[in-house]
Amino acid sequence: MGQCRRPGGVHITAACSTLIRFRVKSNPVTKKLVLFLSLIVSTTVLADSRLKDLLIGTDSTPALSGLQVSVMKNGEMFESHALGFAQIEGSVSEALRIDHKLRVASISKIVVAIGVMQLVDKNLLELDRDISDYLGWNLRNPKFPQQEITARQLLSHTSSVRDGPRYFIEAGEGALKDFFNPKSDYWDAGAHFTNGSGEVPGQYFVYSNLNFGVLGEVIERISGRRFDLYMEEEVLVPMGLTARFDPCAVPVSQLAAAFRKRPIDGNWAPDGPWVAQVDAGSPRCFYGMQSKGQARQFLDNYEIASNASLFSPQGGLRASANELLVLLKMLANGGTINQTRILSASSVEAMLEPQWTLNEDSSNGLSAGEAEPGGPTDGLMTSYGLSVHRIDFREYGFDRGPNIVFGHLGEAYGILSHALFDPETGDGIATIITGTSDDPSIAPGHSPLYRVEEEILRWWLNKLY
């Protein structure tokens, strides 16, 4: 089990969270009561009371299935909390520990960027060279056939590549390049490219997950290794992390599920049961996996650089909040962690500096992230580096703490996550909410974030500033 710290850096030597198992009668009322009690009790030893309130739910935020929060101060781990539950099997719940790994969603993009920038450091990749030279097939937007698409554009979401109705192809169903082939069933009427006359590659920002499927294929093509293995061997292990892009490479005892009080593709039911969304029971190693046996056979015969999208480069990293803090620490330290250099200082600088900034008339990109423009998330993304979200805290409505933080946000399968740090002080926070009991947008806050995320960030700011 991981360790926690009290404020001031004093270790809490007791276990960070206790495995709690309830065996109850089949009475549904009793079950509901027990699971509610487990939600309250399954918490970090001496966990902050405000986090406990958020776990249970407040007047403005829904109850949470689980929560990991890790705080960095002056570039060092300060304290960690784990609350709620990790899995539910029948009438038995398992407490969420600080070492449990969850699908952290789009924070994964930072890790992919680290892998890409390592290739830059080794002079195997040029950020501004035509990406087609590395892919081995031509990637051109038909609207702009003379305009090269580059790794810099893919990392900064200015490539003109779009998700369309889907952005991954399941195992054995096709190749990633089929998304960009008009003769393929995955062409989707050209929806994977912009067709707006002003949305020129390199100039116009639209957040797109498919960029990272393309980058995953570039990594495979250059390294000659399967995407998930390259990331493990070159990025994660050198940083001392056991986080993995392949959930089947994580011991089942360390995997925590994402939850909602909503059936998959159904309506919210705040008074209903928690419903696991991903990583409950036997995990799926990749998109399109049918069984463990078939998975092993498929991976043994996988053709390198055929379809890296099935490994979920855009959001499939399984990690804990403490491990996300290690990523932030490495970036805050200019590319080193535990005296091991992961990236050159110049690569870290390139990742953090703005590659795109929303202009005054908002004509050079969409700021709503993956949401429809014109809604409450407008202003979510106004400045972006190389897979690094640059957030102006004053524009978000926070009146204390750093002016700008760097990192990324994530949302998928009920998970809400963020990993953010202040490069001036080395202070940071990593949070993974495992799921909400109701629509997290039900009560608006003062920023494009969900209210519960605002409350956690306010808790962090009050603690350190």
C-alpha positions in Angstrom: 0.0 0.0 0.0 1.1 3.6 -0.6 1.9 6.0 2.1 0.1 9.3 2.9 1.5 12.5 4.4 0.0 14.8 6.9 0.4 18.5 6.3 4.0 19.4 6.9 5.2 16.2 5.3 4.9 13.9 8.3 4.2 10.3 7.2 1.0 8.7 8.2 2.3 5.2 9.0 -1.1 3.5 9.1 -2.4 2.2 5.9 -3.7 4.9 3.6 -7.0 3.1 3.1 -8.3 -0.1 4.6 -9.8 -3.0 2.7 -13.4 -3.1 3.9 -15.7 -6.0 3.0 -19.3 -6.2 3.8 -21.2 -9.4 3.7 -24.9 -8.7 4.1 -28.2 -10.4 3.6 -30.0 -10.1 0.3 -32.4 -7.5 1.6 -32.1 -4.6 -1.0 -32.6 -1.9 1.6 -29.8 -3.3 3.7 -27.5 -3.6 0.7 -28.2 0.1 -0.2 -27.5 1.1 3.4 -24.3 -0.9 3.6 -22.9 0.5 0.4 -23.7 4.0 1.5 -21.8 3.4 4.8 -18.9 1.9 2.9 -18.8 5.1 0.9 -18.3 7.0 4.1 -16.0 4.7 5.9 -13.7 3.6 3.0 -11.4 6.6 3.4 -7.9 7.6 3.9 -6.8 7.6 7.5 -7.2 11.1 8.8 -8.4 12.3 5.4 -9.4 15.9 5.1 -13.0 16.5 6.2 -13.8 18.6 3.1 -12.9 15.7 0.8 -15.2 13.5 2.9 -18.0 16.0 2.4 -17.5 15.9 -1.4 -17.4 12.1 -1.3 -20.8 11.9 0.3 -22.2 14.8 -1.8 -23.1 18.4 -1.1 -26.0 20.7 -2.0 -24.1 21.6 -5.2 -22.1 18.5 -6.0 -23.2 14.8 -6.4 -22.0 12.0 -4.3 -18.8 10.3 -5.6 -18.0 6.6 -5.9 -14.3 7.3 -5.1 -11.6 9.9 -5.0 -7.9 9.9 -5.1 -6.1 13.3 -4.5 -2.3 13.8 -4.3 -0.7 17.1 -3.6 2.8 18.4 -4.5 4.5 21.2 -2.6 7.8 22.8 -3.8 8.2 19.9 -6.2 7.8 17.2 -3.6 5.0 14.9 -2.6 3.1 16.6 0.3 0.0 14.4 1.0 -2.3 11.8 -0.6 -5.8 10.7 0.1 -8.0 7.9 -1.2 -11.7 7.7 -0.3 -14.6 5.6 -1.4 -14.6 2.2 -3.1 -12.6 0.6 -5.9 -14.8 -2.3 -6.9 -18.2 -3.8 -6.0 -18.9 -7.5 -6.4 -22.3 -8.5 -5.3 -22.7 -7.3 -1.7 -18.9 -6.9 -1.2 -17.2 -3.5 -1.7 -13.4 -3.0 -1.8 -12.0 0.3 -0.5 -10.2 2.5 -2.8 -6.5 2.7 -2.0 -3.9 5.3 -3.0 -2.1 2.6 -5.0 -5.2 1.6 -7.1 -4.9 2.5 -10.8 -7.7 4.0 -12.8 -8.2 4.9 -16.4 -7.1 8.5 -16.2 -8.6 9.6 -19.5 -7.0 12.5 -21.4 -4.1 13.0 -19.0 -2.8 10.1 -21.0 -2.0 12.6 -23.7 0.8 14.1 -21.7 2.5 10.7 -21.4 2.2 10.1 -25.1 3.8 13.6 -25.7 6.7 12.6 -23.4 7.2 9.5 -25.6 7.1 11.6 -28.7 9.6 14.2 -27.3 12.0 11.4 -26.4 12.1 10.6 -30.1 12.8 14.2 -30.8 15.6 14.2 -28.2 17.1 11.2 -30.0 16.9 13.0 -33.4 14.5 10.3 -34.7 11.6 12.7 -35.2 11.4 16.4 -36.2 8.4 18.2 -34.9 7.9 20.3 -38.1 8.5 17.6 -40.7 5.7 16.1 -42.8 4.3 13.4 -40.6 3.6 11.3 -43.7 7.4 10.7 -43.9 7.2 8.8 -40.6 3.8 7.1 -41.2 4.7 5.5 -44.5 1.4 6.7 -46.0 0.1 10.1 -47.0 -1.8 12.1 -44.5 -3.2 15.2 -46.1 -6.5 17.1 -45.6 -8.2 17.1 -49.0 -9.3 20.7 -48.2 -5.7 21.7 -47.9 -3.8 19.2 -50.1 -0.6 21.3 -50.2 -0.4 21.8 -46.5 1.8 19.4 -44.5 0.5 17.9 -41.3 3.2 17.7 -38.6 3.9 16.2 -35.2 3.7 19.6 -33.6 0.2 20.1 -35.1 -0.9 16.7 -33.9 0.3 17.4 -30.3 -1.3 20.8 -30.2 -4.6 19.8 -31.8 -4.1 22.2 -34.8 -3.6 19.4 -37.4 -7.1 19.7 -38.9 -7.7 16.0 -38.0 -11.1 15.5 -36.4 -12.6 12.6 -34.4 -15.8 12.3 -36.4 -18.2 9.7 -35.1 -15.4 7.4 -33.9 -11.7 7.7 -33.3 -10.5 4.1 -32.8 -10.7 0.9 -34.8 -11.2 -2.4 -33.0 -8.7 -5.2 -33.2 -8.7 -7.0 -36.5 -11.3 -4.6 -38.0 -9.0 -2.4 -40.0 -6.0 -0.1 -40.1 -5.7 3.4 -38.6 -5.1 4.8 -42.1 -8.6 3.7 -43.1 -9.9 6.8 -41.3 -8.3 8.9 -44.0 -9.1 6.7 -47.0 -12.2 7.8 -49.0 -12.6 4.2 -50.2 -12.7 2.8 -46.6 -15.8 2.2 -44.5 -14.0 4.2 -41.8 -13.9 7.4 -44.0 -17.2 8.5 -42.5 -17.9 10.9 -45.3 -14.7 12.8 -44.6 -15.6 13.6 -41.0 -12.0 12.9 -39.8 -10.8 16.1 -41.5 -12.1 19.6 -41.1 -13.6 21.1 -44.2 -13.8 24.7 -43.0 -12.0 27.1 -45.3 -10.4 29.0 -42.4 -9.3 25.9 -40.4 -5.8 25.6 -41.9 -3.5 23.0 -40.4 -1.2 24.7 -37.9 -3.5 27.6 -37.3 -6.9 26.4 -36.1 -7.4 24.5 -32.8 -10.0 21.8 -32.3 -9.5 19.2 -29.6 -9.3 15.8 -31.3 -8.5 12.4 -29.8 -7.6 10.9 -33.2 -4.5 13.0 -33.3 -3.1 10.6 -30.7 -4.0 7.5 -32.5 -1.8 8.9 -35.4 1.0 9.7 -32.9 0.8 6.2 -31.5 1.3 4.9 -35.0 4.3 7.2 -35.5 5.8 5.9 -32.3 5.4 2.3 -33.5 6.8 3.1 -36.9 9.9 4.8 -35.6 10.6 2.6 -32.6 9.6 -0.8 -34.2 7.7 -1.6 -31.0 4.1 -1.9 -30.1 2.8 1.3 -28.7 2.0 0.1 -25.2 5.3 -1.7 -24.8 7.3 1.3 -26.0 5.5 3.5 -23.5 6.2 1.0 -20.7 9.9 0.5 -21.5 10.9 4.0 -22.5 8.6 6.3 -20.5 6.9 4.7 -17.5 9.5 2.3 -16.1 12.3 4.8 -16.3 10.2 7.1 -14.2 9.7 4.3 -11.6 6.0 3.9 -12.5 4.0 0.8 -12.7 1.2 2.6 -14.6 0.5 1.0 -17.9 -1.5 1.6 -21.1 -2.4 -2.1 -21.1 -4.8 -2.8 -18.3 -4.1 -6.5 -18.5 -0.5 -5.7 -17.5 -1.8 -4.3 -14.2 -2.5 -6.8 -11.4 -6.3 -7.1 -11.0 -5.9 -6.3 -7.3 -4.6 -2.9 -8.3 -7.3 -2.0 -10.8 -10.2 0.2 -9.7 -13.3 0.6 -11.8 -15.0 3.8 -13.0 -18.7 4.1 -11.9 -21.8 6.1 -12.5 -25.3 5.9 -11.0 -26.4 5.4 -14.6 -26.6 2.4 -16.8 -24.3 2.5 -19.7 -25.9 4.8 -22.3 -28.9 5.2 -20.0 -30.4 8.1 -17.8 -29.0 9.2 -14.5 -30.5 7.5 -11.5 -29.1 9.2 -8.3 -31.1 6.9 -6.0 -30.1 3.8 -7.9 -27.1 1.5 -7.7 -23.6 2.3 -8.7 -22.9 0.8 -12.2 -19.4 0.0 -13.2 -18.4 1.5 -16.6 -14.9 0.2 -17.2 -12.3 -2.1 -15.6 -14.7 -4.1 -13.4 -14.0 -7.8 -13.3 -11.7 -9.0 -16.1 -10.2 -6.0 -17.9 -10.1 -5.6 -21.6 -6.5 -5.3 -22.9 -7.5 -3.3 -25.9 -10.4 -2.2 -28.1 -12.0 -5.3 -29.7 -10.6 -7.9 -27.3 -12.9 -10.9 -27.1 -11.2 -13.1 -24.5 -7.9 -13.4 -22.7 -6.8 -16.3 -25.0 -7.7 -14.4 -28.1 -6.0 -11.3 -26.8 -2.7 -13.1 -26.3 -2.9 -14.6 -29.8 -3.8 -11.2 -31.4 -0.9 -9.4 -29.6 1.6 -12.0 -30.6 0.7 -11.5 -34.2 0.1 -7.7 -34.1 1.5 -5.9 -37.1 3.6 -2.9 -35.9 2.2 0.5 -37.1 -1.1 -1.0 -38.3 -3.5 0.3 -35.7 -2.2 1.9 -32.6 -5.6 3.4 -31.9 -6.8 0.2 -30.3 -4.4 0.8 -27.4 -6.2 4.0 -26.5 -3.2 6.5 -26.7 -5.7 9.3 -26.2 -7.0 8.2 -22.8 -6.1 4.6 -21.8 -3.4 5.0 -19.3 -4.1 3.2 -16.0 -2.4 5.1 -13.2 -2.9 6.4 -9.6 -3.0 10.0 -8.6 0.4 9.6 -6.9 1.8 8.4 -10.3 0.3 11.4 -12.0 2.2 13.6 -9.5 5.4 11.9 -10.6 4.8 13.1 -14.2 4.2 16.6 -12.9 7.3 16.5 -10.8 9.4 15.4 -13.8 8.1 18.3 -15.8 8.6 20.8 -13.0 12.2 19.5 -12.6 13.0 20.3 -16.2 12.9 16.7 -17.4 14.5 14.7 -14.6 13.0 12.4 -11.9 15.0 10.7 -9.2 18.2 11.8 -10.9 17.1 10.1 -14.1 16.8 12.3 -17.2 13.6 11.5 -19.1 13.5 14.5 -21.4 15.9 17.3 -22.3 15.2 20.7 -20.7 14.5 22.1 -24.2 11.8 19.4 -24.8 10.1 20.2 -21.6 10.2 23.9 -22.4 8.7 23.2 -25.8 5.9 21.2 -24.2 5.0 23.9 -21.8 5.2 27.0 -24.1 2.1 28.0 -25.9 1.7 26.4 -29.4 -1.8 27.9 -29.8 -3.6 30.7 -28.0 -7.2 31.7 -28.6 -7.3 35.1 -30.3 -9.5 38.0 -29.2 -12.4 37.3 -31.6 -12.2 33.5 -31.0 -11.7 32.9 -34.7 -8.7 30.6 -34.6 -10.2 27.7 -32.7 -12.9 26.2 -30.4 -12.5 26.6 -26.7 -15.1 24.2 -25.5 -12.9 21.0 -25.6 -15.0 18.0 -26.7 -18.3 19.7 -25.9 -20.5 21.6 -28.3 -19.5 25.3 -28.6 -21.8 27.9 -27.0 -22.3 25.9 -23.7 -20.9 26.1 -20.2 -17.5 24.7 -21.2 -16.6 27.6 -23.5 -13.3 28.9 -22.3 -12.1 25.5 -21.1 -9.2 25.6 -23.5 -7.7 28.9 -24.5 -4.0 28.1 -24.5 -2.3 24.8 -25.4 1.2 23.5 -25.6 2.5 20.2 -26.9 -0.2 18.1 -25.2 -0.2 20.4 -22.3 -3.3 22.3 -21.2 -2.3 25.8 -20.0 -5.0 27.2 -17.7 -5.3 30.8 -16.6 -6.7 30.5 -13.1 -7.9 34.0 -13.0 -10.0 33.5 -16.2 -11.4 30.4 -14.5 -12.5 32.6 -11.5 -10.0 31.5 -8.9 -8.8 34.6 -7.0 -5.8 33.0 -5.2 -2.9 30.7 -6.0 -0.9 30.6 -9.3 -2.0 32.7 -12.2 -1.3 29.9 -14.7 -1.1 26.1 -14.2 0.1 23.5 -16.6 -1.1 19.9 -17.1 -4.2 18.3 -18.4 -7.9 17.5 -17.7 -9.6 14.2 -18.3 -13.2 12.8 -18.6 -14.3 9.4 -19.7 -16.5 6.5 -18.5 -17.5 8.5 -15.4 -13.9 9.4 -14.5 -13.1 13.1 -13.9 -9.4 13.8 -13.6 -6.9 16.6 -13.6 -3.1 16.8 -13.1 -1.9 20.5 -12.8 1.2 22.2 -11.5 2.6 25.7 -11.0 6.1 25.8 -12.7 7.1 28.8 -10.6 6.7 27.1 -7.2 6.6 23.4 -8.0 3.2 23.1 -6.3 0.7 20.8 -7.9 -2.3 18.5 -7.6 -3.5 15.3 -9.2 -7.1 14.2 -8.8 -9.0 11.2 -10.0 -12.8 11.1 -9.3 -13.9 7.5 -10.1 -17.5 8.5 -10.8 -20.5 10.6 -9.8 -24.0 9.7 -8.7 -25.6 12.4 -10.9 -24.8 14.6 -13.8 -21.7 16.5 -12.7 -22.9 19.6 -14.6 -26.2 19.8 -12.6 -25.0 22.8 -10.5 -22.9 25.4 -12.4 -19.8 26.9 -10.9 -17.6 29.9 -11.8 -15.4 28.2 -14.4 -15.8 25.8 -17.4 -15.0 23.0 -15.0 -17.5 20.9 -13.2 -18.5 22.2 -9.8 -17.0 19.2 -7.9 -13.6 19.8 -9.7 -13.7 23.5 -8.7 -14.3 22.5 -5.1 -11.3 20.2 -5.1 -9.1 22.8 -6.6 -10.4 25.4 -4.1 -9.5 22.9 -1.3 -6.0 22.6 -2.7 -5.6 26.4 -3.0 -6.8 26.9 0.5 -4.3 24.3 1.7 -1.2 25.7 0.1 -1.9 29.4 -0.6 
